[in-house]
Amino acid sequence: MRTHGTLWFSPPVSVKTRQTGVRYEVNNVQAAAENLLEWPERGRHWNKAVQACLAALAGDLTPDDVRAAFETAARKEGMLLD
């Protein structure tokens, strides 16, 4: 695994939190991975997003790849906020 700093992406992805009316802005791979672990629904797209986070941390995918997978998962699992 390569040594790296925080793997940022832009624009951030806004997702729901457990607190009503509170949103969370995800703008890096580590935050995406941590946020995914809090989701109540864990379907096929959730799994792909988790795998993308792991691959990016290993240096095999870019932060933008993670952003795309995370946004898709958030949309499919009902976590995405516009």
C-alpha positions as CSV (number, residue, x, y, z in Angstrom):
1,M,0.0,0.0,0.0
2,R,1.3,3.4,-0.9
3,T,1.8,6.2,1.7
4,H,-0.6,9.1,1.1
5,G,-2.3,12.1,2.7
6,T,-6.0,12.6,2.6
7,L,-7.4,11.7,-0.8
8,W,-9.7,14.6,-1.6
9,F,-12.5,14.9,-4.2
10,S,-14.7,17.8,-5.4
11,P,-17.4,18.7,-5.3
12,P,-18.4,17.1,-2.0
13,V,-21.4,14.7,-1.8
14,S,-24.1,15.7,0.6
15,V,-25.7,12.8,2.5
16,K,-28.3,12.3,5.2
17,T,-27.3,11.7,8.8
18,R,-29.1,10.0,11.7
19,Q,-30.1,13.4,13.0
20,T,-33.1,14.8,11.2
21,G,-32.3,17.9,9.2
22,V,-28.6,17.5,9.5
23,R,-26.5,16.8,6.4
24,Y,-22.9,15.7,6.1
25,E,-20.6,16.8,3.3
26,V,-18.2,14.0,2.2
27,N,-15.2,15.3,0.3
28,N,-12.5,12.7,0.8
29,V,-12.0,8.9,0.6
30,Q,-11.6,8.4,4.4
31,A,-14.7,10.3,5.2
32,A,-16.6,8.3,2.5
33,A,-15.4,5.0,4.0
34,E,-16.3,6.1,7.6
35,N,-19.7,7.4,6.5
36,L,-20.6,4.2,4.6
37,L,-20.1,2.3,7.9
38,E,-23.0,4.3,9.4
39,W,-25.6,3.6,6.7
40,P,-28.6,1.5,7.7
41,E,-29.0,-0.1,4.2
42,R,-26.1,-2.0,2.7
43,G,-26.9,-3.2,-0.8
44,R,-24.9,-3.9,-3.9
45,H,-24.0,-0.2,-4.5
46,W,-22.9,0.2,-0.9
47,N,-20.6,-2.7,-1.4
48,K,-19.2,-1.3,-4.6
49,A,-18.5,2.1,-2.8
50,V,-16.7,0.3,0.1
51,Q,-14.6,-1.6,-2.4
52,A,-13.8,1.6,-4.2
53,C,-12.6,3.3,-1.0
54,L,-10.4,0.3,-0.2
55,A,-8.9,0.4,-3.7
56,A,-8.2,4.1,-3.5
57,L,-6.5,3.7,-0.2
58,A,-4.3,1.0,-1.8
59,G,-3.5,3.4,-4.7
60,D,-5.6,1.5,-7.3
61,L,-8.4,4.0,-7.9
62,T,-8.5,7.8,-7.8
63,P,-10.5,9.9,-5.3
64,D,-12.8,10.8,-8.2
65,D,-13.6,7.1,-8.8
66,V,-14.6,6.9,-5.1
67,R,-16.7,10.0,-5.4
68,A,-18.6,8.5,-8.3
69,A,-19.2,5.2,-6.5
70,F,-20.1,6.9,-3.3
71,E,-22.6,9.2,-5.0
72,T,-24.2,6.3,-6.8
73,A,-24.5,4.3,-3.6
74,A,-25.9,7.3,-1.8
75,R,-28.5,7.8,-4.5
76,K,-29.5,4.1,-4.7
77,E,-29.6,3.6,-0.9
78,G,-31.7,6.8,-0.3
79,M,-28.9,8.7,1.5
80,L,-28.2,11.4,-1.1
81,L,-29.2,15.0,-0.5
82,D,-29.5,17.4,-3.4
